[in-house]
Amino acid sequence: MEEYLLTPNEFDLFRKLIYKKVGISLADGKRNLVQSRLRKRLAHHQLSSYQAYYDLLINTPETDCEWTDFINCVTTNKTDFYREAHHFKFVAEQFIPEVTARAKTAMGSPRIRVWHAGCSSGEEPYTLAITLQEALQGRGTWDVKQLASDIDTQVLAHAEAGVYDLDRVAPIPQPLLSKYFLRGTGPNSGRVRAKSILRDQIAFRQINLLNSPWPFSAKTQFDIIFCRNVVIYFDKPTQLRLVDRFTQVLRPGGYLFLGHSESLLGISDAFESLGRTIFRLPEGVAMKFAA
């Protein structure tokens, strides 16, 4: 394919479109990134300019799969098993004892609900599934469900399959890898697949965080929300709206985990900072339910 350059004017068009559709705010220095990401769509449609692809997009119904391909191209997905391991240590050593103590005085089967708002290729929810399985051993029967969402359908398909190359699962301690993953043979040699004890705990779903309402009950209360290395791509107004909406679906006393370079400073004063990008919604916060 002949190399076509994304002009400043074309970049500005796509930058506004990306912001409108997914809330990502691109800096001026991201023009080469957008150019390289969208090059494959020009090749697919045999187009000779980025303007031609932009025109194709805006004249395409939003239900068309081209919009999905476009969004998949421009979103960033970087994750690892046990990334920011202190978050999982906190869940095991502080969160689990807390909910166990609370369960002793509660009616019915004890439950845990988690949302991974930006799960990428699934390493984060599977790491947490391992963490919860291990931490809940000997603590009775628990109803544990995780919602793992992303806007990128390609990484969601990868996550739902639960299949990873051996180099990707290297951070998992060997005893846990043997316990919770199946080793591939024949054509799948060099790969592993998460066992059903992990996969059955997680529901994967495409969710655009900008959409309202989100595709679950407004009265849903999560005990934990992981939204790590996501809000960094949003501008301040979008961050403000998103975090406010998190307070509406997070149980008072629940936890919000952000990425290592993210903060709630100047975004929300509803949370108590516990350090190392762990935030707690105080018990006294009144719940607000979206329409």
N, C-alpha and C positions, 0 to 999 in steps of 0.2 A: 504493500500500500504506500502510495506517495505520502510524504510527511506534510501535513497541513498545520499551520500555526493558529493557535487561539488568540485572536486579537484582543486588545484591552476592552473594546466595546463588547465583544462576544463574551468575554469573561465576566463582565459586569452583568450581562443578561442572565448567565447561568448562576452567578452568585446570588442574585435576587431570587431566582427560581428555586434554588436549593434552600435558601432561607425560608421561603414561603412554604415549601413542601415538608421539610424535615427540621427546620429551626437551626440548622448549622450555619454559623456565621464565619465566613471565610475571609481571612486577611488578604491584603494585596499580594503577598508573596506566594499565594497558593495557585497562581495561574498555571504554572507548569504541571502541578499536580492534577488539576482539573483537565488540562489538555491530555495528559497521559491516560487518565482514567476513562475519558470519553472517546478516545481514539478507536477503541474496539466497536463502539456503536456506529461511528462513521463508516468503518469497514463493513460492518454487518449490513448497513443499508446502502452501501456504495455511494456515499455522499462525498462531495468535494469541499465542504466547508462546515465549520461548527455552527455557523448561522443557519445552514440548511437543516442541521440536526435539531437546533432549537425550534425552528419553524415546524418541523415534523412533530416535535413533542407537543407544542401548544395547540396543534390542530388534531391531536390524538385524544380520544376519550380517556378520562382518568382511570377507567376500569380496564383499559388495555394493558397487556403485559409489558409493553414498552416502558411504561412508567415504573414498573417494578425493576426492570433491567437498569433503568437510569438510576434509581435510588440505590440499587445494589452496587453500582459503579462508584458512586460518590461518597458512600459511607465508609468509615474507617473501622477496622476490626483487628484489635491486638489484645490478646489475652493469653494466660498460661494457667496451668494447674498450680494451686497454692500461691497465686500472685498476691502479694501483700498478706503474707501468711499470718500476721498478727491479728487480722480480722477473724480468721477461722479459729485461732486460739481463743479469742475473746468469746466467740459463740460457745465453744466447748467449756471454757472455764468459768464464765460469768453468766451468760444467757441461759444455758441449760440448767444450772442450779436454781436460777431465779424462777423459770417456768415450772420446774419440778416442784418447788416449794409451793407455788401458786396452785398447781394441780391438785395438791393434797386437800385443798379446801373447796375445790370446784366440783360442780355436778357434771356427770357424764364422762366420756372418754377424753383424756387430755389431748390437745391438738396444737400444732405449730403450722403457721402459714407464712410463706416467704415469697417475695417478688424480686426477681432479678430483672431490673428495668434496663436492658441493654446487655443481654447474655452472650452476644457474639457466638462463637462456635461451641459453647457449652462447658468449657473447662471450669468456669466459676460455679454453676449449679451442681455439677458432678462433684467438685471438691467439697461443697457444702453438704451434699448428700452423704458423702463418706464421713465427714465431720459429725453430722447428726447421728448417723448409724452407730458410730463408735461411742459418742458421748451418751447416747440413750440406752446403751446396753445395761441391763440390770435395773432399769428404771420403769419397768412395766411396759404396757402396750400403748403406743402413741399413734395418733392420726396426724401424719406429716405430709404436707403437700407444698410443692414449690411451683410457682408460675415463672417461667423463663421466657422473656420476650425480647424481640429485636425487630427492627424495621427491615433488615436485610434477609430476604427469603433464602438465599444461598447458604449463609452461615447457620440459619435455623435448621435447614435440612441436614447439615453436617452435625449439628448439636443433637438433633433428635435421633439420628442413627447411632450416636455414641461410639463411633469408630475413630481411633486415633493411631497415628504412627508411633512406634516405640520411642522415638526421640521426643515426642510431645508429652508423653507420660513420665518422662525421666524424673520430674520433681516429686512424684508420688512415691513414698517409702515402699520398698519392695514387698514387705508383708501385706500392706494394704492393696498394692497392685495385684498381687496373687489372689487376695480375698475378694476383690470387687470387680475384676476384669477377666475376660476370657481371652486367651492368646489365639491368634489366627493361625491357620495351617494352610498349606498349599498356596493358592494365589493370594491368600490373606496373611501369609507369613510376614512377620515384621510389623504387624498391627495388632491392636487389642480392641475389644468391645466391652463397654460397661455392662455389667450383669443387670438382670431385670430388677433386682432389689434396689438398684439406684435409678434405673430408667423409669420404673413404675411410680416413683416419687415425684417426677417432674413432668409438667405439661408445658410444651413449647407452643408459642403463639406469636404471630406477627402483630405488633402493636406500634403505632406511631405515637410517640409521647405527646405530640402536639394535638392529637385528636381529642375531641370531647363530645360525649363522655368516653371514658375508657371502657373496653368491652367486658366489664364485670360489674357486679352490683355496686351501687354507690354506698351501700352499707358494709361492703367488704372491709375487714380489718386485718391487716398483715401485722405479724409480730416483728418482721424484719423486712426492710427494703434495701437491696443492694443496687446502687446506681453509680458504679465506679467508672471514672474516665468517660463520662457521658456529658455532664453539664459543662465541662470545659469547652465543648464545641459550640455552646449556646451563648448568645449575648445576655446581658444583665436582665432585661425585661423578661426574656424567655425563662431564664433561671428562676426569677422571682415567681412567675406563674407556676412553673413545674414543682418547685419545692412546696409552695402553698398547697398545691393539689396533693402532694405526698402526705401532708398533715391530715388530709381528709380521709385517707385510706390506711393510715398507720395507727395501730392501737396505742392509746396513751400508755406510756411506759415502754413502747417499742423502739426499735433502733433503725437508724439510717446510716448506711456505710457509703462513703464517697471515695474517690480515688486519691492517691497520695498528693497530687498537685491541686486538689480542689478544696474549697472552703465554703462555709455558709456566711462568712463575714460580709455584711452589707447585703445579704440575700434574705436571711430569716433570723429572727430572734426567738422563734418558737421552740428551738431545740437547745438542749444542754450539751455542750461539747465535752466529750470524755477524753479527747486527745487522739492523735493518730487517725484523724478523719472518721471517728466513730461519734455519732450524735444520738442522743436519747430524747424522745418526745415526753416531757414530764407527764405524770399521772393526772395532774389537774387540768390539762388542756381539754377544753370542750370540743366534742366532735362536731364537725360541720359536714352535712351531706349534700352532695351536688344534686342538682335536679335531674 
